[in-house]
Amino acid sequence: MGDESFLEVDVKEALIDEDSSFQQVKTNKRQTTPWLKPLMLGAGLGIAIAFSGMGILSHHSTRQESAVANKSAKNITPMMTVTVAAVETARVTRTLNSTGTVTARDLIPVLPQTNGLQIKKIPNDIKEGVFVKQDQVLAVLDDSVLQAQISQAKADVESKQADVESKQADLASKQATVTSNQAIVQQKQADLAQAKAKLEEAQKNFQRYQKLATAGAITQQELDTREYTVKTATEAVKLAQENVRSAKANVTSAQANINNAKAAINKAKADVRSSVAKVQQLQMQLQQTIVRAPVAGVIAEKLARVGDVTGIPPQTQVGNVVGGTQKLFSIIRDSKLELQAEVPEMQLPQVKLGASVQITSDVDSRVRLQGRVRDIQPLVNDQRREATVKIDLPSTTPLKPGMFARAAITTNTAMGITVPQKAVQYQPDGSRIVFILSDEDIVRAQKIEVGEPVDSDRVEIKSGLQPIATGLRVVVSGAGYLKDGDKVRVGGGWGDEGDAETQR
């Protein structure tokens, strides 16, 4: 019935069109002969019927194709079974990528404290890469020369001490002389006092006899005798005074000898102290013939060899002289290493002290270490326009000094869109996509830009999902075998046992 209705309508439309054409011809030109009217009417009717039939067949065919297509779409067999995961928001850590060289945080040179001695012994366990404790013996130097010098210095000390004792005895003798001279002074002073008393008595007698002589009581001869007595007494006083001065001079001289003796004793004692100090110095050098580790750490360099003479580096070690002294060993203090990463000056303000850093190695993919920014060098290389950032490494790092490593320095954190890393598919042109699952289980390829890794499982999506992220699910297992528009069957959630790729 439906097809007949379509046919009837088409015929009517054709007749109307034909009639319109006929009326137009009749109106515009009435030159057509009467016998042509039936003929034209029949031809027009035939043409209309033919076109109507073709339209009916075409419409019927289109309806059948549409019905088949709808039926096929509903009955498409899923290509494979996949697992999916939800697009999530998470806190994403922003990082600054850099590269650098692993070095010792504090490299301590071990120098000989005594030069000119031959290296006699190095313990067998002292090797590069070995951890040593503080004060552990690293090498033993030949001490025979020092032993002889110590013996000589001790003998010199004994000689100097004997000299001190001799000078102390001389001092005692000189002190006795002073005491004796002081007693003589006292005696001479007593003699002087007696001479002065006799002089005074002679002068009084002379004055009395002089009065008597004037009175004529005595003779001139007797007066002259008394005058001579005065003169004799005067000379006796002068002699006594000279004897006192001489005795005092002897005391002064004896005291000067005492001072000289004391100075000689002091000098002798100083010589003793000098000899004792020399003995102590040699004994200290004797202790220094044992080369010990100044700090605990790992031996980075072993330059000493048995038979070498300290202070005289071999020809091959001319460059290993520190402060004029040959370097014997190098120790990494406390086994601490650091990564000296180079950061462009434009990015330097992003780096903060104490920032967390992830360390990786191109040589060993298993190396994933957590470090921390300890120092930022104040100088920028004026040619490369880069500054050195020192990053502390954990003590258990497998990295060695001199190795190359990469550093991802944390600059800040922010919320971002994340998906499982396995959901991201790399394309031949270098772009990346994820397959988004629709409600009809049809996958659609979405081009994305990948940002920072969130953890070992998920990665940030910088662009491509943000505007439409809510409620999205992306294909994880099996994504590498899909193309845009494929229908899939959703299996267990991501992480369930039974990889979707094995269920194809």
Secondary structure, DSSP 8 states (H G I E B T S, - for coil): -HHHHHHHHHHHHHHHHHHHHHHHHHHH---S-TTHHHHHHHHHHHHHHHHHHHHHHHHHHHHHHHHHHHHHHHT---S-EE-EEE-EEEEEEEEEEEEEEEEESSEEEE--SSSS-BEEE--TT--TT-EE-TT-EEEEE--HHHHHHHHHHHHHHHHHHHHHHHHHHHHHHHHHHHHHHHHHHHHHHHHHHHHHHHHHHHHHHHHHHHHHHHHTSS-HHHHHHHHHHHHHHHHHHHHHHHHHHHHHHHHHHHHHHHHHHHHHHHHHHHHHHHHHHHHHHHHHHHHHTEEE-SS-EEEEEE---TT-BTTB--GGGGGGEETTEE--EEEEETT-EEEEEEEETTTGGG--TT-EEEEE-SS-TT-EEEEEEEEEEEEE-TTT-EEEEEEE--TT----TT-EEEEEEEEEEEEEEEEEGGG-EE-TTS-EEEEEE-TTSBEEEEEEEEEEE-SSSEEEEEESSGGG-TT-EEE-TTGGG--TT-B-EE-S-TT-SS-GGGG-
